[in-house]
Amino acid sequence: SLYTGGLTNNGPIAFSGGFADIHGDVTNNVGAFVTTGGGGVTTFFDDVVNQGQIRTNAGSRTVIFGGITGNGSYPGTGVVEQLGDTRPGNSPAIVSYGGDLLLGDTSRLFIELGGTTAGSQYDRISVASNVNVDGTLNLSLINGFQPQTGNLFDIVLAGALSGQFASMSGQNLGGGVLLNPITTATSSNTA
């Protein structure tokens, strides 16, 4: 199926089996959900604001070519593939994924750091299963925050981690202070 008009969703939408292509910007409001099931693939070609849920059931895939923002979650045990900009929350937030997350080679993950508390002061992506990172990691300071030596920011947590960011920006804070992204393959991954 093909939908080309963009979409503002205030309720349930389900795609099952086959391919669903959605062109135009999508706003998935609080309390609304989009579900992909039956081994289907739902592809969003433009920007998505997710304040509700975008569920990807087992054996299914959700592909997002545009940018994604919002505090909404991505439950379900299927695969979410992000190829555009990822900006967790509405300024800092924890955004959760129930299955696998693939950050493709064209993806850009934007993380805001405004303190040492995940969710309320800095962005985090929490992935229940596996995350494969690629693309660019962009770090930026907000609210006048200046990290200190020894501060730790768990920005990507996952059951398993593979890949690495091809490039990074924003880690040089001046005055000899450099954010040093670290990746590990445990259930408490840090990127």
N, C-alpha and C positions, 0 to 999 in steps of 0.2 A: 504494500500500500504506500501511497505517497500523499503527504499533506504539505501544502506550500504557503499557507497563509500566516504562519506564526501562531502562537497559542498562549492564552492565559487560562490556566487550569485551576479550578476551584473544587474539584471532586475527583472521583476515580476514573482513570483511563487504563485500559489493558490492551496489550499487543501480545498475540500468541501465535507462535510458529511463523515461519517465513521472515520477510524483511519489511520493516516499517521505516520509511524515510521521512523526516520532518524538517522542512525548510522554513526559515524565518525564526525570529527570536521566540523563546519559550519562557514563560514565567509560571512556575509551579508553586502556588501559594500555600500558606500554612494550612495544614489539615488535608491537603490534596496529595494524591499519589499517582504515579505512573508506574505500571508494572509490565515487564517483559518476561514472558514465560514460554513454555512449550518448545524450547530450543531456538527461539526466535532471536533476531538481531534488530534492535531499535537504534537508528542513527539520527543524531541531532546535528544538522549541518551548520547551525548558527549558535548564537549565545544562549545560555541557559541560566536563569536565576532559580535556584532550588531552595525554597523555604519549607517544603514539605518532604516527601519521600520520592525517590526514583529507585524502585525495587527491580533488581535483576535476579530472577530465579535461577536455580541450578540448571546448567547446560545452556543458559542464555547469555546474551552479550548486549551491553549498551555502549555505543560509540559516540563520543562528543567531539566534533571538530572545532566548534567555537569555544568561547570562554565560558567557565562556570564560576558562579558566585553563590552566596547565600549560606544560611545556617542549616539547611536541610541535610538529611542523611541519604545513604545509598545502601539500604538493607538488601538482603537476599544473598545467596551464595554464588551467584554468577559472576561474570567478568565485566568490569567497567574500564573502558579504554579512553583515556583523555589525551587528545592531540593538540589542544589549544591551550589557552591560559587557564590556570586554576588559582582562584583567589578564595581561600577558605573563609567562610563566614561573612559577616557584615562589618568586620573589623574587630579584632581577634575573635576566634572561635575554634572549637574542635569539631571537625567534620568526620563522620564515621562511615566506613564501608564494610558491608557484611561479607563480601566475597573477595575476589582478587581485584587489584587496581594495577593498571598498566599506564605509566606516564611515558608516552611515546617520544620519539626523537625530536618532534616539532613542539612538544609541550613546554610550557614555562610555568613553574610553580612559584607563586609570589607569597612569601611569608613575612608577616609583620611582627616585629619584636618591640614590645612596649613594657616589658617587665619579665619576671621569672615564673609567673603562674600561667600554665597552659589554659587556653580557652578565654580567660578574662584579660590576659595581658599579652599573650602571643599565640599565634596560629599553630594548630596541630592537625595532621591527618592521621586518623586511627583506622588501620585496616585489619580486620579479623583474620584474614588468611594471608595471601602473598601480595607483595608489592614489587613491581619491577620499575626502577627509576631510570630515566634517561632525560634528554632535553636540558633545560636550564633551570637552575635554582636561583631565585632573586630574593635577597634578604633586604629588608628596609627597617629602619628604626622609626618608631612612632612615639608621640606624647613626650618627647624630650628624653627618652630613656637612653642611658649610656651603660652598656654591659660592662661588668667588672671581670677581671681574671678569675677563672673558676666557675663562672655562670655556665649552666648546662641547659640547653633547649632541645627537648625531644620533639622534633617537628614532624617526624614520620615514625609512627609505631606500627609494627606489623608482626604477624606470625612468622613470616620469612621475608627476607629482603634480597633482591638480586639487582644487578646492574649498578650503574653509577651515573651521576649527573655529568653530562658532557661539558657543561660550563657552569660557572657560578658568578654572581655579581653581588655587591653589597657587603662582602665579608671584611673589607678593609675599613676600619672605623676611624683611622687617623690616630696620631699620637702613639704609634707603635702597637695599637690594639688590633688584632685580627681574629675574626670568628673562624674557627677551624672546624668545618663539617667533618663528622666521623660517621662511618657506616659500619654496622655490625649485623650479624645474621642471627640474632636471638629474638625472643618474643618482646624485647624492649629495645627496639632499634632506634638509633639516633642518626639523623642525617644533618 
